Amino acid sequence: MSALDPSSYTATQEALARCRRYRKEHGLYGVVDSALGRIMLEVGAVGAVTMPAELGARVRNRLQAQHRCGPVIAHPRSGRWTFLTGPMDDSYLDMALFSDLFRDCASVALPGSRIVLPSPSDEHTGYRAWICPPQGDFRPELAEVVGATRECRPAAG
């Protein structure tokens, strides 16, 4: 697609409209990468924990049972889910936490890194979708998602 391609222009306009809605309704201050039509969110004011979908389903169920589940993004092609959390704290500097999550193929996104929020074009292609869409501006604390991830890990065999 070239920059003059009408479908590229339409995808960008749809992404901009979605990005405005994310900002206004959910406090997710992303920006649109107009070349790709993706909505990028910098980690910092919003944190993120990514894990395999199977573990993610258990974590989501645990958080929902506690009425603490926030937005969750599916990445169907890679079989991973990303949980959006409240602001980052210094816990990501804890090497024990890093290695503990690494055992489960999970990770905490580092401040300054970017995650991609579902855009209309992602949803049409199945590349990225909401498992749990944002509800207002609620996001659980990073520690809550990490704790639920530890509680829901598969038993060591």
C-alpha positions in Angstrom: 0.0 0.0 0.0 1.3 3.4 -0.9 0.7 6.5 1.1 -1.8 7.6 -1.6 -3.7 4.3 -1.5 -7.4 5.0 -0.5 -7.5 1.9 1.7 -4.4 3.1 3.5 -6.0 6.5 4.1 -9.2 4.9 5.3 -7.4 2.6 7.7 -5.5 5.5 9.1 -8.6 7.6 9.6 -10.3 4.6 11.3 -7.3 4.2 13.6 -7.3 7.9 14.4 -11.0 7.7 15.4 -10.4 4.6 17.6 -7.3 6.3 19.1 -9.4 9.3 20.1 -11.9 7.0 21.7 -9.2 5.2 23.6 -7.9 8.5 24.9 -11.3 10.0 25.8 -13.1 7.0 27.3 -10.3 4.9 28.6 -7.3 7.1 29.4 -5.1 5.2 27.0 -3.0 7.9 25.4 -1.7 6.1 22.3 -0.6 7.5 19.0 -1.3 6.3 15.5 1.6 5.0 13.3 0.1 6.3 10.1 2.4 4.2 7.9 1.0 1.0 9.5 -2.4 2.2 10.9 -1.4 0.8 14.3 -2.2 2.4 17.6 0.9 2.5 19.7 0.9 3.0 23.5 4.1 3.7 25.4 4.5 1.8 28.6 4.9 4.0 31.7 1.6 5.5 32.8 0.1 2.2 31.7 1.9 -1.1 32.4 1.7 -4.4 30.6 2.3 -8.1 31.3 2.4 -10.5 28.4 2.1 -14.3 28.6 1.0 -17.4 26.7 -2.8 -17.4 26.0 -3.4 -20.6 28.0 -1.9 -19.0 31.2 -3.6 -15.8 30.3 -7.0 -17.4 30.3 -6.4 -18.7 33.9 -5.1 -15.3 35.0 -8.1 -13.5 33.4 -10.5 -16.0 35.2 -8.7 -15.4 38.5 -8.8 -11.6 38.2 -12.5 -11.7 37.0 -13.4 -13.7 40.1 -11.9 -11.0 42.2 -13.6 -8.2 40.1 -10.1 -6.9 39.2 -9.7 -7.8 35.5 -8.8 -4.9 33.3 -8.1 -4.7 29.5 -6.6 -7.8 27.9 -5.4 -8.0 24.3 -5.1 -11.2 22.3 -2.4 -11.8 19.8 -3.9 -14.9 18.1 -1.0 -15.5 15.7 1.6 -15.7 18.5 -0.8 -17.3 21.0 -0.1 -14.6 23.6 -2.2 -12.2 25.7 -1.2 -8.8 27.1 -2.8 -7.5 30.3 -2.8 -3.7 30.7 -2.1 -2.5 34.2 -1.9 0.6 36.2 1.3 2.7 36.1 4.6 1.0 36.2 6.5 0.9 39.4 10.1 -0.1 40.2 9.2 -3.8 40.5 10.2 -4.5 36.9 13.8 -3.9 38.1 13.6 -7.0 40.4 15.7 -9.7 38.7 13.9 -12.4 40.7 10.6 -11.3 39.3 12.0 -11.3 35.8 13.3 -14.9 36.1 10.2 -16.1 37.9 8.0 -14.8 35.0 10.4 -16.0 32.4 9.8 -19.6 33.6 6.2 -19.2 32.4 7.2 -17.4 29.2 5.6 -14.3 30.7 7.2 -10.8 30.9 6.6 -7.3 32.1 6.9 -4.6 29.5 9.7 -2.2 30.3 9.0 1.6 30.6 9.4 3.3 27.3 8.6 0.2 25.3 5.6 0.2 23.1 2.6 -2.0 22.9 0.0 -2.0 20.1 -3.6 -1.6 20.9 -6.3 -3.2 18.7 -7.2 -1.1 15.7 -10.0 -1.6 13.3 -7.7 -3.1 10.7 -6.2 -5.5 13.3 -9.7 -6.7 14.1 -10.6 -7.3 10.5 -7.4 -9.4 9.9 -7.6 -11.2 13.3 -4.1 -9.9 14.1 -5.0 -8.3 17.5 -8.3 -8.2 19.4 -9.7 -7.4 22.8 -10.3 -10.4 25.1 -11.5 -8.0 27.8 -12.1 -4.5 26.3 -11.4 -1.5 28.5 -14.1 -0.5 30.9 -13.7 3.2 31.6 -10.1 3.8 32.7 -9.9 0.9 35.2 -6.6 -1.1 35.1 -5.5 -3.4 37.9 -2.2 -2.7 39.6 0.9 -4.4 38.1 1.4 -6.4 41.3 -2.2 -7.8 41.1 -1.5 -9.2 37.6 1.9 -10.5 38.5 0.4 -12.1 41.7 -2.4 -13.8 39.7 0.2 -15.0 37.1 2.2 -16.7 39.8 -0.9 -18.2 41.4 -2.1 -19.6 38.0 1.1 -21.1 36.7 1.1 -24.7 35.8 2.2 -27.1 38.5 5.8 -28.1 38.2 6.0 -31.6 36.8 
